[in-house]
Amino acid sequence: MHILLLALNYWPDKLGNAPLMVGLCEGLVARGHRVTVVCAFPHHETGRIAPEHRGKLFERDTHNGVEIVRTYIYAGEHSTAAKMANYASFTATGLAAALAVTVRTPVDVIFTPSPPLTLGLIDHALAVTRGVPFVYNLQDLFPEAAIRLGVLKNPTVIEGFRHLERFVYRKAARLSVISEGFRRTLLSQGVPDEKISVIPNYTDTDLIVPTSTAASPYRAELGLEGRFIVQFSGRMGYSQNLECVVDAWLRLKAQAGRDALHLMLVGDGQAREMLQARLGGRDDVTLLPTQPRERLSDLLAASDVGLAPLRHGMAGTSVPSKIFGIMASARPVIAAVDAGSDTDLMLTEARCGVVVPPEDPAALAQAIAAQYDSPEEAREMGERGRQHVVAHHSQASIVDQYERMLLDVAQRGR
């Protein structure tokens, strides 16, 4: 089977959907399939196209058996207009690259993770002109997420995206979603149940392994031996509500005692400047840029507890993939998410973390303090999280599910 993956981000990007898609594609290649990726030039972490790619429209590459076609993209993302230009530019260049791939060699099925929703237009164009069925993979619910964040406010624009959403859902051969909550949302919009496949996200449980905090080289490198480290690692975007983390930390450190508490913030994105301004220079806070993926296990092992904060309403439109990494490292999770969300239900089922209301610094500070005061309970939570993620979210089992779904769609398409 020849699979065309159409994605905004791919290797060497470290954030967003890129690591998930890299693992999926390489897993499919290892199972004997051919995979071609059409993606944008790397830009996601810095907001700029890397110098070695500038001045080009297209570029071919191969990585671990996966064929890659990179295309030009307008890299600005710091305003709504810039984000729309970002999506529109890749939709145009991505269409040209994908058409070239399908003309050069037969493709059996197209797989497209969101965002952006506009990639569904490329999928439909290829389905009509080349007869290739497509699977649209909902990693988040757009435009709902953008509406809840206040990024989309214009009623006309919102209605336009609603129409596009319905069009893409109708034309897709299959819609794959990452949780039962997403499935219920699609059913409420009239999508037939038989068109929906629920396949959760995964983490690499071979790459991320439980290690004692003392064994993590990060502690020695940063001089943090003997500290109780609370860690946030991932994209520092608007939806993560890192302002709440800052407020909770300042509240917590204003209290007497718990001198060993230390906050580690790792990543890049729009919120990094705010974090630097409010926490930079403090001896109880470490700020690091995005770290190499091959050091992810060591990075997570440096922590005693991992944070997964979101704004109100966002847990219904996404499931933070960072949670699976925290669980794989056998660390407890403190998630600031809406009650009843998929994240809340999973952590409650696995008994591997604590859920507090979003945008509530007092509750977040209290949860951190409770983990610090009860290290044995925190250790047991971490162990249960590791057991749960190995049983339900290992890379091999999830890639197997994607392979079966893609083979079914390709066969039906033929």
N, C-alpha and C positions, 0 to 999 in steps of 0.2 A: 504494500500500500504506500502511495506517495501522498504525504500530508503537506499542505501549505499552511504555515502559521503566519497570520497577519497580526502583528503586535506593535504597539508604540515603542516599547522598551524590550531589550534583550541584552545578552552578554555583550560587553562587560559591565552594563549597568548593574548596580547592587541593590537598588531600592525598587519600590513599587512591585509590579507583577514579574519583573525580570527573573529573579531567582526561581520562582515557581515554574515559569515557562521554560527556562533552561533545563531544569531537572526533568520536566515532562518530555521535551524534545529529545534529550539525550537518552532518556529511558526508552522512548519509542525506537530510536536508532538501535539501541542495544537489543531490542526485540526483533530486529531484522527489517524495520520499515525505513523508508527514505523520508527525510524531513527537510523542507526548504522554509526558511524564515524570511519574511519581508518585514523590516523594522526601520526605525529612524536612526540617524547617527546618534551616538551616545551624547546625552545632554541633561538627563533627568536630575542628576545630583547637583550640578553646578549652575544650571540654567543657561549654559553656553555650550555650543558645539566645540568639541575638543579641537585644538589647532591642527592636528594631523588630518582631520576630515573636512576642514573648511575649504570653500571654493569648489566643492564637488556636488554633483547631483546624485550619483549612485556609486556604490562600491561593493565588490563581491569579496566574501571571506568564507572560511570554513573553521569550525571549532568543534572538536570532539565528535566528528562525523556529521555534524549538522551544517548544511549549506546556508549561508546568510547573504541576503541582499540588503544593504543599508541604503537609505535614501535621505535626501535633504529634508530638513524641517525648520520652521521658524521657531527658535528656541525660547523666546520670551514667554513667561508664565505668571508674571506678577500682577496682572490685572485681568479682568474678564475679557476685554478685547484682545489682549495678548494671548490668553488661553485659547480663545476661539481661532485666532490666526495660527496658533500652534497646531490645533486639531485640523484645521482646513488645509494647511500646507502639507501635512502628512497624508491626508486623504487623497490629495491630488498626486503626489509623488508615489505614494503607496499603490495607487491604482495602476499607474504606468508600470511600476516594477512587477506587480502581481500579474498583470496581463502578459508581460514579457516572459515570466516564468511559465505560465500556462500555455503560451504559444510554443515555447521551446521544448517542453516535455509534458506529457499527460499528468494531471493531478487528479487524485481520487476523491479527496475531501479537503475542505478548508476549515480551519479552526481559528476563531478570532476571540481573544479575551477583551472585555471592556476594561477601562474606557479607551478611546472615545466611541460614542454611539455611531458617529458618522462612518466608522469602518464597516458598518453593516451595509452601507451603500456600495462599497467596493465588493463586498461579498455577493450582493444581489446582482451587480453588473457582471461578475464572473459566472454566477449561476445561469444568467440569461445568455451570455455570449459564448461561454465555454462549457456549459452543462455540468458544472461542478457543484454538488450540494455543500451547504455550509452549516457549521455549528457555531452558534454565538454563545460565548461563555461569560456569564455575568459574575464578575468579581466584585462589582458593586452595582447599586441600582441608580442608574442615571436616566433622567434628570433629577430624580427624587433627592439624591444626596446633595446636589448643587442647590436645589431649592431650599432644603433644610438648613444649609450653611449660609444662605443669603447671597450666594454667588449669582444665582439667577433670580431676578426680580421682575423683569419686564414680562407682563402677561402674554404679549404676542410671541416673544421668544420662547417662553415656557410652553405655550400651546404648540409652537412649531416643533419643539423637541418631543412633546407628547405624541404628536402625529408620527414623527420619525421612529420613536420607540415602538409604537404599534405596528408600523410598517415592517421594521426589522424583525420583530417577534413573529409576524405573520409569514414572512418570506423564509425564515430560517428553517432548515430541515429538522433541526433539534436545538433546544435551549438547554445548556447545562448550567446549573446553579450550585452554589457552594454550601447551601444550608436549606433546611426545611422551611425556615422563615421566608427565604427568597421564593421557594416553591409556592407557599401560600399567597404571597404577593402576586405572583404571576397568575395563579388560578383566579384571584379576585379580579384580575384584568381580563379574564375570559380566555386565557391561553389553555388549550386542551391538556389534560394531565399526561396523556401519552406522548406529548411533545417535549416533556420536561424530564431531564435526568439530573438527579441530585448526586453530585460528587464533591465531597468536601476537599478543602486544601490539605496539604501535607507538609511535613518537615522531614529533613534528611536525618533520620535517627541513627545513621552510621557516621555521619559527619559530626552531629551534635550528640555528645555522650556525657553522662553524669561524671563530674570531676569535683574533687574537694576544692573549696575556695583557696586553700593554701597552695594547691598545685597549679593554679592559674598564673601564668607569667605576668599578666597585667598588674596584679597587685604588687609584685616586686618591682616592675618597671616604673610604676607610678608612686611607689612608696606608700601603699595603702594597706600594708599588713596590719591585721588586728582590727580593721574597720568593719562595720556592718554596712554593706553597700546596697543601696537601693538604685536600681538601674532602669533607665529608659533607653532602648536602642531601636532605631528605625528612622523613617522619614519624619522630619520635624515640620509637619504641615499644619494648616489651619484646623483641620478636623480633629487633630489629636488633643487640642485644648491644653497645651503645655503651660498656659498661664495658670491653670488650676494647680498644676504640679509645683510651680514656683510659689504660689500663695500657700499651699499646704506645707512646703518645705520651710518657708520663713516662719510660719506659725509654729511648726514643730520645733525648730531650732531656738525659738524664743522661750520655750519652756526649759525648766531646769532638768539636768540629767541627760542621759542618752548621748554622751559626748562622742561615742564611737560611730554614730550614724554618719553616713557619707552618701552623697548623691552623685551618680555617674550618668551623664547625658551624652549619648553617642548618636551621631547622625548629622544630616544636613537638610536644609529646606528653609521655607519662609520664616519659621519661628526661631531660627538659630540666632538671628540678630537680637531679638527680644531676650532670649536666654542669656546671651553674652552681656547685654546691657544690665540685666537685673541680678545675675548671679556671678558674672565674671569677676575673678579676683578673690572669691571666698575660698577659705582653706577647707571647707567642708563640701565643696562641689568640684567635680572634674568634668570638663567639657572636651569631648573628642570628636573628630570628624568621622565619617563613615569608614569602618574598618574593612580590611580584606576579608572576603568570605571564608577563606581557608583558616582564618583566625576566629571564626564565629564561636566555635565551641569554647575556646579559651576565654573569649570575651564574656560569654554568658556565665561561665564558671566563676568569673570574678565577682559575681553578684551573690547576694543572699536572698533577694526578692526582686521580681521583675514587674514593671508597671505597664499597663495597657489602658491609657485614658482616651476617651472620646467625648465629643460634645453631645448635648441632649439631642436625641433623635437619630444620631448617626449609627448606633448599633443595629438599627433596623435596616440599614442600607449597606453595611459591610461587616465582615468578621475579621478583626485584626490578625493577620498571619503571624505577627510577632509572638502571639500567645503560644503557638505550637512550638516555637523555638525555646521559649522559657520552660514549657512543660518538658520538652525533650532533655533539657539540661538538669531536670529534677529540681527546679526552683519553684517556689510558690508564686502565684500570680495575684496581683492586686489590680482588678479591672474596674475602671470608672465607666460603667455602661448602664444603659436603661434596663430596669427590671423586666424580666420576661423575654429579653432578647436572646438570640441564639447563643451569644457569648455567655450570658448569665446562665442559661440552661446547661451548657456544656460544662462550665466550671462547677456548677452545683452537682451535676451528675458524677463528675470525676472526683469531687471533693478535694480539689487541688488549688483552691485559691479563695479570695475574698472579693465580693462585688460590692461596690459603693455607688451611690448616685453620681451621675456626671455633674461636673461644674460645682462640686461641693468640697472646698478645700479642707473644711473641718473634718468631714468624714474620711477623706483621703489621709489626712495627717493621723487620725485615730487608727486607721487600718495599718499604717506603717509602724506606728508605735506598738501596736499589738503583736506584729510579727517580730519586732525587736525584743519585746518582753517575753515571748514564748518561742524560743528557738527550736525546741523539740517538736512542737506542733507544726512549725514552719517546715522543718525537715520532712515530717510525715506527709504534709501536703505535697511537697516536691516529689517525693517518691510515688505518690498516687498519680500525679500528673504524668510522670514518665511512663508508668504502666499504661495509662489511658492512651497516650499519643502513639505508643508502639502498637497497641492493639487496633487503633482506629484511624490513625493518620500517618502511617509510614509511607515513604515515597513509593516503594515497590507495589504496595496494595492499591494505592490511588492511581498510579500509572496503569496498572492492570485494568482498572475500571474505565479509564479514558480510552485505552486500546480497544476494549470490547465495544464501547459506544461508537467510536470512530469507524471501526470495521462494519458495524451494523448500518450506520448512515451511508458509508461508501457502497455497501452491497445493495441497499435499497435504491441508491442513486443510479447504480448501473441497471 
